[in-house]
Amino acid sequence: MRALTVRPGQKNSLEERQLADPSPADGELLVRGLTVGVCGTDREIAGGEYGWAPPGRDWIVLGHESLGRVEQAPPGSRFSAGDLVAGVVRRPDPVPCGACAQGEFDMCRNGRYTERGIKEIDGYGAQMWCVEPDYAVKLQPHLEHVGVLMEPTSVVAKAWEQVERIGGRSWFEPRRVLVTGAGPIGLLAALLGAQRGLEVHVLDRVTEGPKPALVRDLDAEYHTDDAAQVIGDVCPDIIIEATGAAGPVFAALTGTASYGVVCLTGVSPAGRRVTVDAGTLNRDIVLENDAVVGSVNANLRHYRQAADALAKADLTWLERLITRRVPLERATEAFEQQPDDVKVVIDL
């Protein structure tokens, strides 16, 4: 089989590699890979900035946004040949910590978790892969061309769960959500906000390309003005921050209505300094009973929530989210960002 591999820590090491077909261990599914998504984490790994190879070698099969079709399934696994599936990314640490022991491995306390295609376990960027049934989630058959959106949707499903759990500490009946950033995470966050019946606003810098129309077709409002101005005008009950840019992040922290919840999902680059009025920041958060939470990764529950959300979504809208499909033999092109890219995927 062919697979997409990289040497973590080594820039420009991305290559298509011929590997032996995998043999499933006892109880595992054998899956034919269909599509793998490319995100910022993949680009960082390909750029030599991030990632860990499996023990004993210096390369890893890349890819954590997966979609495949079951070739073989063991009896009693709840899966059958032909099922459309996505594989979960993270695995609990071997100790395990308290969170991992409860199945909340996205909240690992000691950092000894592993992740497929990222940290010490081969990813899903291969024409065949194996996965334990407990770390696979079935998708509806009609999602064959868009099911690769499962992993980013699971990240968003977790973010929404965090918002709702925190809001639920008291009476919480939000009406408006502002999503900052109209990349895949931001647009999927907007989708899940619309599915909740909220008034959805999305802030991004671009004025052309597919993003404004994708937002409008959710019956949401698209904004391109300064973050602080938009936040002040909208006065959202919830902000889901998906840029990691300093300006929107700090504008969000004090920008919600009273008893607001800000969920940070964008990872900021280190080393960029901004001047912040810490006193006003603290005062506003305290006096308005606001809450700020960071959210990353997802556990099995969130993948199932994501599968439900994708099954309910408009299929044509989801298809438009995938703006470029690249064949495996030209996989390096998927790592070269183009102006109108939203989600780029590799066909395996």
C-alpha positions as CSV (number, residue, x, y, z in Angstrom):
1,M,0.0,0.0,0.0
2,R,1.0,3.6,-0.3
3,A,1.1,6.0,2.7
4,L,2.0,9.6,3.4
5,T,5.0,9.8,5.8
6,V,7.1,12.4,7.4
7,R,10.2,12.6,9.7
8,P,9.1,14.7,12.7
9,G,11.6,17.5,13.4
10,Q,12.9,17.4,9.8
11,K,11.6,20.0,7.4
12,N,10.7,19.0,3.9
13,S,10.6,15.3,4.7
14,L,7.1,14.7,3.5
15,E,7.0,11.8,1.1
16,E,4.8,9.0,-0.3
17,R,6.1,5.7,0.9
18,Q,5.4,2.1,-0.2
19,L,4.6,0.0,2.9
20,A,3.4,-3.5,3.5
21,D,-0.4,-3.9,4.0
22,P,-1.2,-3.9,7.7
23,S,-2.5,-7.1,9.4
24,P,-5.1,-6.4,12.0
25,A,-4.4,-7.6,15.5
26,D,-6.9,-9.7,17.3
27,G,-10.2,-7.7,17.6
28,E,-9.1,-4.9,15.2
29,L,-10.9,-3.6,12.1
30,L,-9.1,-3.5,8.8
31,V,-10.1,-0.3,7.0
32,R,-9.5,0.9,3.4
33,G,-8.5,4.5,3.7
34,L,-10.6,6.8,1.5
35,T,-9.7,10.4,2.5
36,V,-7.5,12.2,4.9
37,G,-7.8,15.9,5.9
38,V,-5.0,18.4,6.2
39,C,-5.0,20.9,8.9
40,G,-2.5,23.3,10.6
41,T,-1.1,20.6,12.9
42,D,-0.3,18.5,9.8
43,R,1.5,21.5,8.2
44,E,3.5,22.1,11.4
45,I,4.6,18.4,11.5
46,A,5.5,18.5,7.8
47,G,7.4,21.7,8.5
48,G,9.5,20.0,11.1
49,E,8.0,22.1,14.0
50,Y,6.0,19.3,15.8
51,G,5.3,15.6,16.1
52,W,6.9,12.5,17.5
53,A,7.7,9.3,15.6
54,P,6.8,5.9,16.9
55,P,9.5,4.3,19.2
56,G,12.3,2.7,17.2
57,R,12.1,4.7,14.0
58,D,12.4,8.2,12.7
59,W,9.3,8.5,10.6
60,I,5.5,8.4,11.1
61,V,2.5,7.9,8.8
62,L,0.8,11.3,8.9
63,G,-2.9,12.1,9.1
64,H,-5.4,12.3,11.9
65,E,-8.5,13.5,10.0
66,S,-9.7,10.1,8.7
67,L,-12.3,8.5,6.6
68,G,-12.4,4.9,5.5
69,R,-14.5,1.9,4.7
70,V,-14.3,-1.3,6.7
71,E,-12.8,-4.3,4.9
72,Q,-12.8,-6.8,7.7
73,A,-14.6,-6.7,11.1
74,P,-14.3,-9.2,13.9
75,P,-17.5,-10.9,15.2
76,G,-19.2,-8.9,18.0
77,S,-17.5,-5.6,17.0
78,R,-20.7,-3.8,16.0
79,F,-19.1,-3.1,12.6
80,S,-19.5,-4.9,9.3
81,A,-17.6,-4.9,6.0
82,G,-18.7,-1.8,4.0
83,D,-19.3,0.5,7.0
84,L,-18.1,4.0,6.6
85,V,-15.9,4.9,9.6
86,A,-13.6,7.5,11.1
87,G,-10.9,6.7,13.6
88,V,-10.4,8.5,16.9
89,V,-7.1,10.4,17.2
90,R,-6.0,10.2,20.8
91,R,-5.3,7.2,23.0
92,P,-5.2,7.3,26.8
93,D,-1.9,7.3,28.7
94,P,-0.7,3.9,30.0
95,V,-0.8,4.9,33.7
96,P,-3.7,5.9,33.3
97,C,-4.4,9.3,34.9
98,G,-7.8,9.8,36.4
99,A,-9.3,11.4,33.4
100,C,-8.0,8.8,31.0
101,A,-9.3,6.0,33.3
102,Q,-12.8,7.5,32.9
103,G,-12.6,7.7,29.1
104,E,-11.9,11.4,29.1
105,F,-8.5,11.0,27.4
106,D,-8.9,14.4,25.7
107,M,-8.4,15.8,29.3
108,C,-5.2,13.8,30.0
109,R,-3.6,15.2,33.1
110,N,0.0,13.9,32.7
111,G,0.6,14.3,29.0
112,R,1.5,10.7,28.4
113,Y,-1.3,10.2,25.8
114,T,-0.5,9.2,22.3
115,E,-2.1,10.4,19.0
116,R,-2.4,8.8,15.6
117,G,-0.5,10.7,13.0
118,I,0.9,13.1,15.6
119,K,2.4,11.5,18.6
120,E,4.1,8.1,18.5
121,I,1.3,6.2,16.6
122,D,1.0,6.0,12.8
123,G,-1.8,8.0,11.4
124,Y,-4.6,7.4,8.9
125,G,-2.9,8.8,5.8
126,A,-2.6,5.3,4.2
127,Q,-4.5,3.3,1.8
128,M,-5.1,0.6,4.5
129,W,-5.2,1.0,8.3
130,C,-6.3,-0.9,11.3
131,V,-8.2,0.5,14.3
132,E,-9.7,-0.9,17.5
133,P,-13.5,-1.0,17.4
134,D,-13.6,1.1,20.6
135,Y,-11.8,3.9,18.7
136,A,-13.8,3.9,15.5
137,V,-17.1,5.7,14.9
138,K,-19.6,4.8,12.2
139,L,-21.0,7.4,9.8
140,Q,-24.1,7.5,7.7
141,P,-23.5,6.1,4.2
142,H,-24.6,9.4,2.6
143,L,-21.5,11.1,4.2
144,E,-19.0,9.2,2.0
145,H,-17.7,12.4,0.3
146,V,-17.7,14.6,3.4
147,G,-17.1,12.2,6.4
148,V,-13.5,13.3,6.6
149,L,-14.9,16.4,8.4
150,M,-15.6,14.1,11.4
151,E,-12.5,14.9,13.4
152,P,-12.7,18.7,13.2
153,T,-16.4,18.4,13.9
154,S,-15.6,16.4,17.0
155,V,-13.3,19.2,18.3
156,V,-16.2,21.6,17.8
157,A,-18.6,19.3,19.5
158,K,-16.4,19.2,22.5
159,A,-16.1,23.0,22.5
160,W,-19.9,23.3,22.5
161,E,-20.2,20.7,25.3
162,Q,-17.8,22.7,27.4
163,V,-19.7,25.9,26.8
164,E,-23.0,24.3,27.7
165,R,-21.6,22.6,30.8
166,I,-20.1,25.9,32.1
167,G,-23.2,27.9,31.3
168,G,-25.3,25.3,33.1
169,R,-23.7,26.3,36.4
170,S,-26.6,28.7,36.6
171,W,-29.6,29.7,34.5
172,F,-28.3,29.9,30.9
173,E,-30.4,30.6,27.9
174,P,-28.1,32.1,25.3
175,R,-29.4,33.7,22.2
176,R,-26.3,34.9,20.2
177,V,-23.0,33.3,19.4
178,L,-20.0,34.9,17.7
179,V,-17.5,32.7,16.1
180,T,-14.1,34.4,15.3
181,G,-12.5,32.8,12.3
182,A,-14.1,31.2,9.3
183,G,-11.7,28.3,8.8
184,P,-13.0,24.7,9.1
185,I,-13.2,24.9,12.9
186,G,-15.0,28.2,12.8
187,L,-17.4,27.3,10.1
188,L,-18.2,24.0,11.8
189,A,-18.7,25.8,15.1
190,A,-21.1,28.1,13.3
191,L,-23.0,25.0,11.9
192,L,-23.4,23.5,15.4
193,G,-24.6,26.9,16.7
194,A,-27.2,27.1,14.0
195,Q,-28.3,23.6,14.7
196,R,-28.9,24.8,18.3
197,G,-31.2,27.5,17.1
198,L,-28.9,30.4,18.0
199,E,-28.4,33.6,16.2
200,V,-25.0,33.1,14.7
201,H,-22.4,35.6,13.8
202,V,-19.0,34.9,12.2
203,L,-16.0,37.2,12.1
204,D,-13.2,36.8,9.5
205,R,-10.9,39.1,7.5
206,V,-11.6,37.9,4.0
207,T,-14.3,39.5,1.9
208,E,-14.1,37.2,-1.2
209,G,-14.0,33.5,-1.8
210,P,-16.4,30.8,-0.4
211,K,-16.4,31.9,3.3
212,P,-19.0,34.7,3.2
213,A,-21.5,32.6,1.3
214,L,-21.0,29.5,3.5
215,V,-21.8,31.7,6.5
216,R,-24.9,33.3,4.9
217,D,-26.2,29.9,3.9
218,L,-26.4,29.0,7.6
219,D,-28.7,32.0,8.0
220,A,-25.8,33.6,9.9
221,E,-24.3,37.0,9.6
222,Y,-20.7,37.5,8.3
223,H,-18.5,40.3,9.6
224,T,-15.2,41.7,8.5
225,D,-14.8,44.8,10.7
226,D,-12.4,45.2,13.7
227,A,-12.9,42.4,16.2
228,A,-13.6,44.7,19.2
229,Q,-16.1,46.7,17.2
230,V,-18.0,43.6,16.0
231,I,-18.0,42.1,19.5
232,G,-19.3,45.3,20.9
233,D,-22.1,45.5,18.3
234,V,-23.2,41.9,18.5
235,C,-22.8,41.6,22.4
236,P,-22.8,37.8,22.1
237,D,-23.7,35.4,25.0
238,I,-21.1,33.0,23.7
239,I,-17.8,33.5,21.8
240,I,-16.0,30.6,20.2
241,E,-12.6,31.9,19.3
242,A,-11.0,29.9,16.4
243,T,-8.2,32.2,15.2
244,G,-5.6,32.1,17.9
245,A,-4.8,35.7,16.9
246,A,-4.0,38.1,19.8
247,G,-6.5,40.8,18.7
248,P,-9.6,38.7,18.6
249,V,-8.6,36.6,21.6
250,F,-8.3,39.6,24.0
251,A,-11.3,41.4,22.5
252,A,-13.3,38.2,23.2
253,L,-12.3,37.9,26.8
254,T,-14.3,41.0,27.9
255,G,-16.7,41.1,25.0
256,T,-19.6,38.9,25.9
257,A,-22.8,39.9,27.5
258,S,-23.0,39.3,31.3
259,Y,-22.6,35.7,32.3
260,G,-21.0,35.0,29.0
261,V,-18.8,32.1,28.0
262,V,-15.7,32.4,25.9
263,C,-14.3,29.1,24.5
264,L,-10.8,29.4,23.0
265,T,-10.0,26.8,20.4
266,G,-7.4,28.5,18.3
267,V,-3.7,27.9,19.3
268,S,-1.7,31.1,19.4
269,P,2.0,31.2,18.2
270,A,4.4,31.9,21.0
271,G,6.6,35.0,21.1
272,R,4.0,37.7,20.0
273,R,3.6,40.3,22.7
274,V,0.6,42.6,23.1
275,T,-0.2,45.3,25.7
276,V,-3.2,44.4,27.8
277,D,-5.1,46.4,30.5
278,A,-5.1,43.5,33.0
279,G,-7.1,45.5,35.5
280,T,-10.0,46.1,33.2
281,L,-9.8,42.5,31.9
282,N,-10.0,41.1,35.5
283,R,-12.7,43.6,36.5
284,D,-15.0,42.8,33.6
285,I,-14.7,39.0,34.0
286,V,-15.4,39.1,37.7
287,L,-18.2,41.7,37.8
288,E,-20.1,40.0,34.9
289,N,-19.6,36.4,36.1
290,D,-18.0,35.6,32.8
291,A,-16.1,32.4,32.1
292,V,-13.2,31.6,29.8
293,V,-12.3,28.0,28.8
294,G,-9.7,26.4,26.5
295,S,-10.7,23.3,24.6
296,V,-8.7,20.9,22.5
297,N,-9.1,17.4,21.1
298,A,-12.1,15.2,21.6
299,N,-13.1,11.8,23.2
300,L,-15.3,9.1,21.8
301,R,-18.5,10.9,23.1
302,H,-17.6,13.9,21.0
303,Y,-17.0,11.9,17.9
304,R,-20.5,10.4,18.2
305,Q,-21.9,13.9,18.7
306,A,-20.0,15.0,15.6
307,A,-21.5,12.0,13.6
308,D,-25.0,13.1,14.6
309,A,-24.3,16.8,13.7
310,L,-22.9,15.8,10.2
311,A,-25.8,13.5,9.6
312,K,-28.3,16.4,10.2
313,A,-26.4,19.0,8.2
314,D,-27.1,20.0,4.6
315,L,-24.9,17.7,2.5
316,T,-24.4,20.3,-0.2
317,W,-23.1,22.8,2.4
318,L,-20.7,20.3,3.8
319,E,-19.4,19.5,0.3
320,R,-18.7,23.2,-0.3
321,L,-16.6,23.2,2.9
322,I,-14.1,20.9,1.1
323,T,-12.6,23.3,-1.4
324,R,-9.8,21.2,-2.7
325,R,-9.1,17.5,-3.2
326,V,-5.6,16.3,-4.0
327,P,-4.6,12.8,-5.1
328,L,-2.1,11.0,-2.9
329,E,0.6,11.1,-5.6
330,R,0.5,14.9,-5.4
331,A,0.0,15.1,-1.6
332,T,2.6,17.9,-1.2
333,E,0.2,20.3,-3.0
334,A,-2.3,19.9,-0.2
335,F,0.3,21.5,2.2
336,E,0.6,24.6,0.0
337,Q,-2.1,26.9,1.2
338,Q,-4.1,28.8,-1.5
339,P,-6.2,32.0,-0.9
340,D,-9.6,30.3,-1.3
341,D,-8.8,27.2,0.8
342,V,-11.2,26.2,3.5
343,K,-10.7,22.5,4.0
344,V,-8.1,20.6,1.8
345,V,-8.2,16.8,1.7
346,I,-6.1,14.1,0.2
347,D,-7.8,11.3,-1.7
348,L,-6.2,8.0,-0.9
